[in-house]
């Protein structure tokens, strides 16, 4: 469908990638990964022609259509929501205009019979094409997509000018999904979604027949929507035939291998340098010394990955608190005539780690601000527990940072007992490296300020932390650092988040907020998703609320355990065969590399018999490798099919 041929791209004098050769086939659903700044967004922009490669070519199949959703800065103006989404259907739109033009011409009394017949035939062709495009159900499809993305029916006729930035991105996504493109490109599509719309998008993408490339730091999302992984690493784009979780396991092993190789190189260089220093001035060793010097000059150190993922940050030990942190009794909150909460009761006990979920606009942020004491209530009582010390993070908290301080000075205000090296390590975990730490806060972007505010909270001595969408501007490594710190945090916690993978090891209670009410689920995020799915898929005869809640947590665990056991039995043999083939493939590749190293050495050709034997061995190994790879692909496809039945 699309071929990359020797693609290279530079940015500020450094190559993002060089001589890349890749292929996107029909039906590929690709997760594009790589450290920040390696060129993920640039690759997407090249595919849609917004930037050109420095060298090489991108060859696309004729008439292929590509849709692109950028990270942000999308604005729609001057149309109603429905009409704006309809603009994505350019074929249907032009046909409707043609239909209007023909009907207008047919109203003319000066037409001859031949001219009238010709126009009638044209109108018939237009109607036939509209039928082929299923245009008569277009508005229904648009409304279905908009509803799935969280828009209410009352929004359909509103002007797009009235929607905020996050909703503008949802409009762009709706246009992308309705347009029936052959290839979809998503750059961080989950940042502006709530959990409900995210779950809907996952289902929509799973049913999408075309191809796509997704850049996202939401592991749960990409594991459920992609089947291949592309990694930008050391200026190459390496394709991996598997989901993100499988790739991350492979990456961990690969990175450790590279680290070991580099350590061996450094040890060898140190031994060689020691030999040179010892015998440099001995005439009897002059030849050996010169030989060692040449060896050192030829060594190219193996490049290793950044070490940011191994950073381990812990919150300061929280001061002891009372039995509860916050208690809300009969809380009422309105904004003008809009009543958001009427009579809410809620309590945060010591040690609770609570996830706030629900559709955007339902009041998750408002309730978290009420709990944090950041906004007033209209009626009711907010009781703070004994020695309750709150740290609160939201997107607008970043704006309260002092613009005249640099990053190190900002952290030093709350972490004065930390050394400069420790503060730099923490900043590195949140993607501030090198001289970035001396930047003034005033020159940072919104996302950079958010990351700095999070780093600041990790140094704050509090026993109750409230975080509103903390992962939006973080990559995998930074999220791991924050996630592990929150898992180890012994105080209380409220997390407003739609990132299921991030919440999994943290939350022990889930509060669903919608239509001015809260519902508490005494379990983790997976239990919540199970119960929500159970509630939304109940078919007549309808169960009562009591019957739904009667399925105990213990019963759910039993069901999950049975499913895991069935999955294990169904995939055990295939996984063992796959693992065995992978080891054999790795061994063959290593043998081929050894032979290649000899064959590219000019001195090897002094022995023709050896070269002949090596060429024959190389050919046999290559045939064997191709056969093993083919078998591995067959086993992998079978394994995917079996696992798909359990997903």
VENHU-V998641 format. One record per helix or strand of 2 or more residues. SS is the DSSP state (a for helix, b for strand). FROM is the first residue (numbers start at 1). TO is the last residue. Records with the same first field share a line. If there is no record, write none. Layout:
SS->FROM-TO ; FROM-TO
This chain:
b->2-11 ; 14-24 ; 29-33 ; 55-60 ; 66-69 ; 183-187 ; 211-215 ; 228-233 ; 236-240 ; 324-335 ; 338-349 ; 353-357 ; 379-384 ; 390-393 ; 464-468 ; 492-496 ; 509-514 ; 517-521
a->40-47 ; 81-86 ; 90-106 ; 113-132 ; 135-148 ; 153-155 ; 160-162 ; 165-178 ; 195-206 ; 219-225 ; 244-279 ; 283-298 ; 308-310 ; 364-372 ; 395-400 ; 407-412 ; 420-429 ; 434-438 ; 441-443 ; 446-457 ; 476-488 ; 500-504 ; 525-536 ; 545-549 ; 553-599 ; 602-606 ; 608-646
